[in-house]
Amino acid sequence: MKRHGGSIVLAVIVIAAALAGLSLGEAHVPFATLWSGAVTGEGPGALILNSFRGPRVVTALGAGAVLGMAGMLFQTLFRNPLASPDLLGFNAGAELAIIAGVIAGLALPMPLVAAVGGLAAAALTAFFAARPGHETPPLTTILVGLGIGFLCSALSVFAMTLMPTNQAGEAQRWLIGSLAARIWDHAAQVWGIGAVLAVLALAQLRRLGAIELGADMAAGLGLHVGAARRWIAATAVLLAATGVAVAGPVPFVALMALPVAVSLTQARGLAGRLIAAAAAGAAILTFADVAARAAVPGIQLPAGVMTGLLGAPYLLARLSREMKKGTL
């Protein structure tokens, strides 16, 4: 009963985030105006829903959801609460690929370019973290991923110097994580690709559950542990890249989503945790975007500024907790 109550609370929080995203910002739009626009399809409410905040909010919800699912898969796979695509460097790989694609004038969908970059960063991390004949400790993978991420971020900043001034300014905002000027195409991308990847993630939860028991136990159950880990990690990287393609490398959403979800819902099963993490990620990113729009009058801050302000203290607290437990 308590778990059902927590799930309802989380659902209400997601709905509240969406409504806040539509109503609040530099200019407040009353709910009555939004309702009138939704019903009649006319007036300022319809303009807000169809052209301005509607696409932005739907994109934020989708991007947060895929980042939340990516974080859940990585944290469960590595059995480490610090494992997330932004700390592992995969988001930075996706961002570098997108910046390079823009400079090169590639006529390819951004989610595809981001996926290639994220997978390349994942491959580099796996290569440098590998210990032939031994299982790689999760902390080693995380530290190597941090290094790869810093390298990709530095290369992204350097690449921006090759862009025209106006294009570089917009790229800088995007690199922090921004949902400005999102349109329905972005929403369709993140929800369409995200839905396919969510189904793929759900299909791999049985393997993930076996890995949770330990590599030896999973192998004893007949699972090819190495291949299963690669497939699960690839799915998580693609989920993260899908979010990065439409919202930029928003920090800490993937890191915080699962702990927030579990604390609210007490979800124990992997499917429940995956869905709850998606909902928590959607709420975190949408509320962060609302706060970014309303924080400074006349200025729209990137959403990544707010997730950074929220996520950095969480990361420090988590690091302190893990050090006290002796797991770092």
C-alpha positions in Angstrom: 0.0 0.0 0.0 2.9 2.3 0.9 4.5 1.6 -2.4 1.3 2.4 -4.3 1.0 5.6 -2.4 4.5 6.6 -3.4 3.9 5.8 -7.0 0.8 8.1 -6.9 2.9 10.8 -5.4 5.5 10.5 -8.1 2.8 10.6 -10.8 1.4 13.8 -9.2 4.8 15.3 -9.1 5.3 14.6 -12.9 1.9 16.2 -13.7 2.8 19.2 -11.5 6.1 19.6 -13.3 4.3 19.6 -16.7 1.7 22.1 -15.5 4.4 24.4 -14.0 6.3 24.2 -17.2 3.3 25.4 -19.2 2.3 28.1 -16.7 5.4 29.5 -15.1 8.4 31.3 -16.5 9.4 34.9 -17.4 5.7 35.5 -18.0 3.0 33.8 -15.9 0.2 32.2 -17.9 -3.0 31.4 -15.9 -4.3 27.8 -16.1 -7.6 29.2 -17.3 -5.9 30.7 -20.3 -4.1 27.4 -21.0 -7.4 25.4 -20.7 -9.2 27.8 -23.0 -6.4 27.4 -25.6 -6.5 23.6 -25.3 -10.3 23.5 -25.7 -10.8 26.1 -28.4 -7.4 25.9 -30.2 -7.3 29.7 -30.3 -5.9 32.6 -28.3 -2.7 33.1 -26.3 -3.3 29.8 -24.5 -3.2 27.8 -27.8 -0.1 29.7 -28.9 1.7 28.8 -25.7 0.7 25.1 -25.9 1.4 24.7 -29.6 4.4 26.9 -30.3 6.2 28.0 -27.2 6.1 26.1 -24.0 4.2 23.0 -25.1 7.0 21.5 -27.2 9.6 22.6 -24.6 7.8 20.8 -21.8 7.1 17.6 -23.7 10.7 17.5 -24.8 11.9 18.1 -21.2 9.7 15.3 -20.0 11.0 12.9 -22.6 14.6 13.8 -22.2 14.4 13.5 -18.5 12.7 10.1 -18.8 15.4 8.6 -21.1 18.2 10.0 -18.9 16.5 8.6 -15.8 16.3 5.1 -17.4 19.9 5.3 -18.5 21.0 6.1 -15.0 18.9 3.2 -13.6 20.5 0.7 -16.0 24.1 1.9 -15.3 23.7 2.1 -11.5 22.1 -1.4 -11.4 24.6 -2.9 -13.9 27.7 -1.6 -12.0 26.0 -1.9 -8.6 27.3 1.5 -7.8 25.2 4.7 -7.1 27.8 6.9 -8.8 27.5 5.2 -12.2 25.6 7.4 -14.6 26.2 8.4 -18.2 27.4 11.9 -17.3 30.0 10.8 -14.8 31.1 7.9 -17.1 31.8 10.3 -19.9 29.2 9.0 -22.4 27.2 12.2 -22.4 30.4 14.1 -23.2 31.1 11.8 -26.1 27.6 12.4 -27.5 28.0 16.1 -27.2 31.4 16.1 -29.0 30.0 14.1 -31.8 27.1 16.5 -32.2 29.4 19.6 -32.2 31.7 17.8 -34.7 28.7 16.9 -36.9 27.5 20.6 -36.9 30.9 21.8 -37.9 31.3 19.2 -40.6 27.8 19.9 -41.9 26.6 16.3 -41.7 23.1 15.9 -42.9 22.3 13.2 -40.3 19.7 13.0 -37.5 21.2 14.4 -34.3 20.1 11.3 -32.3 22.1 9.1 -34.6 25.2 11.3 -34.4 24.9 11.5 -30.6 24.5 7.7 -30.4 27.7 7.2 -32.4 29.6 9.6 -30.0 28.2 8.0 -26.9 29.0 4.5 -28.0 32.6 5.6 -29.1 33.1 7.1 -25.6 31.8 3.9 -24.0 34.2 1.8 -26.2 37.1 4.0 -25.1 36.2 3.7 -21.5 35.8 -0.1 -21.7 39.2 -0.4 -23.5 41.2 1.7 -21.0 39.4 0.2 -17.9 39.8 -3.4 -19.0 41.9 -5.8 -17.0 42.6 -8.8 -19.1 41.6 -12.0 -17.3 40.0 -10.1 -14.4 36.7 -8.4 -13.8 37.0 -4.6 -13.9 36.0 -2.9 -10.6 33.1 -0.5 -11.1 35.1 2.4 -9.5 37.8 1.9 -12.1 35.3 2.2 -14.9 33.8 5.3 -13.4 37.2 7.0 -13.0 38.3 6.1 -16.5 34.9 7.4 -17.7 35.5 10.7 -15.9 38.8 11.1 -17.7 37.2 10.3 -21.1 34.4 12.8 -20.3 36.8 15.6 -19.5 38.8 14.9 -22.7 35.6 15.0 -24.8 34.4 18.2 -23.1 37.7 19.9 -23.7 37.6 18.9 -27.4 34.0 20.2 -27.6 35.1 23.6 -26.3 38.0 23.7 -28.7 35.8 22.7 -31.6 33.5 25.7 -30.8 36.3 28.0 -31.6 36.0 26.9 -35.2 32.3 28.0 -35.3 30.9 31.4 -36.3 30.4 33.6 -33.2 26.6 33.5 -33.2 26.6 29.7 -33.7 29.3 29.2 -30.9 27.2 31.2 -28.4 24.2 29.0 -29.0 26.4 25.9 -28.8 27.8 27.1 -25.5 24.3 27.3 -24.0 23.5 23.8 -25.4 26.7 22.3 -23.9 25.5 23.3 -20.4 22.1 21.6 -21.1 19.4 23.8 -22.6 15.8 23.3 -23.7 15.4 26.7 -25.4 13.8 26.8 -28.8 12.6 23.2 -28.7 10.0 22.3 -31.3 7.6 19.4 -31.8 10.2 17.6 -34.0 12.5 17.4 -30.9 9.6 16.1 -28.8 8.8 13.5 -31.4 12.5 12.4 -31.6 13.0 11.9 -27.9 9.6 10.2 -27.3 9.8 8.0 -30.5 13.3 6.8 -30.0 12.9 6.7 -26.3 9.9 4.4 -26.5 11.8 1.9 -28.7 14.8 1.9 -26.3 12.5 1.6 -23.3 11.0 -1.6 -24.7 14.5 -2.9 -25.4 15.5 -2.0 -21.8 12.5 -3.9 -20.4 13.4 -6.9 -22.5 16.8 -7.1 -20.9 15.7 -6.8 -17.3 15.8 -10.5 -16.7 19.5 -10.6 -17.7 20.1 -7.5 -15.5 18.5 -9.3 -12.6 20.8 -12.2 -13.0 23.8 -9.9 -13.1 22.7 -8.3 -9.9 23.1 -11.6 -8.2 26.8 -11.6 -9.1 28.8 -12.7 -12.2 29.4 -16.2 -10.9 25.8 -16.8 -10.1 24.7 -15.3 -13.4 27.1 -17.6 -15.3 25.8 -20.5 -13.3 22.3 -19.7 -14.5 23.6 -20.0 -18.1 24.0 -16.3 -18.8 26.8 -15.1 -21.1 27.7 -12.3 -18.6 30.0 -10.4 -20.9 27.6 -10.2 -23.8 24.7 -9.3 -21.5 26.6 -6.5 -19.9 27.6 -5.1 -23.3 24.0 -5.1 -24.6 22.6 -3.5 -21.4 25.4 -0.9 -21.4 24.8 -0.1 -25.1 21.0 0.3 -24.4 21.8 2.7 -21.6 24.3 4.7 -23.7 21.7 5.0 -26.5 19.1 6.2 -24.0 21.5 8.9 -22.7 22.4 9.9 -26.2 18.8 10.4 -27.1 18.4 12.8 -24.2 21.6 14.6 -25.0 20.6 15.1 -28.7 17.5 17.2 -27.7 18.5 18.7 -24.4 22.3 18.8 -24.4 24.5 17.0 -21.8 22.3 18.0 -18.8 24.3 17.1 -15.7 23.2 14.9 -12.8 19.6 14.0 -13.9 20.6 10.4 -14.6 22.6 10.3 -11.4 19.7 11.5 -9.1 16.7 9.9 -10.9 16.9 6.4 -9.4 17.6 7.3 -5.8 14.7 9.9 -5.9 12.4 7.3 -7.5 13.2 4.6 -5.0 12.9 6.9 -2.0 9.4 7.9 -3.1 8.0 4.6 -4.4 10.0 2.0 -2.5 10.1 0.1 -5.8 12.0 -3.2 -5.6 11.4 -5.0 -8.9 13.6 -3.9 -11.8 10.7 -3.0 -14.0 9.2 -0.8 -11.3 12.5 0.9 -10.7 13.0 1.5 -14.4 9.6 3.1 -14.8 10.0 5.1 -11.6 13.4 6.4 -12.6 12.0 7.5 -15.9 9.2 9.4 -14.1 11.7 11.0 -11.6 14.1 12.0 -14.4 11.2 13.6 -16.3 10.1 15.6 -13.2 13.7 16.7 -12.3 14.5 18.0 -15.7 11.2 19.7 -16.2 11.2 21.5 -12.8 14.9 22.5 -13.4 13.9 24.1 -16.7 11.0 26.0 -15.0 13.4 27.2 -12.4 16.0 28.2 -15.0 13.4 30.3 -16.9 12.1 32.0 -13.7 15.3 32.5 -11.7 16.6 35.7 -13.3 14.0 38.2 -14.7 14.7 38.9 -18.4 17.2 36.0 -18.7 16.6 32.4 -19.5 19.3 30.3 -17.9 20.1 26.9 -19.3 18.4 24.0 -17.5 21.8 22.5 -16.9 22.6 25.3 -14.5 19.8 24.3 -12.2 20.5 20.6 -12.4 24.1 21.3 -11.6 23.2 23.4 -8.6 20.9 20.6 -7.4 23.1 17.7 -8.4 26.5 18.9 -7.1 25.5 18.8 -3.4 23.9 15.5 -4.0 27.1 14.1 -5.5 29.2 15.4 -2.6 26.8 13.9 -0.1 26.8 10.5 -1.9 30.6 10.5 -2.1 30.8 11.2 1.6 28.3 8.4 2.4 30.2 5.9 0.2 33.5 6.8 1.8 32.0 6.2 5.3 30.8 2.8 4.1 34.3 2.0 2.8 33.1 1.4 -0.8 35.4 4.1 -2.3 
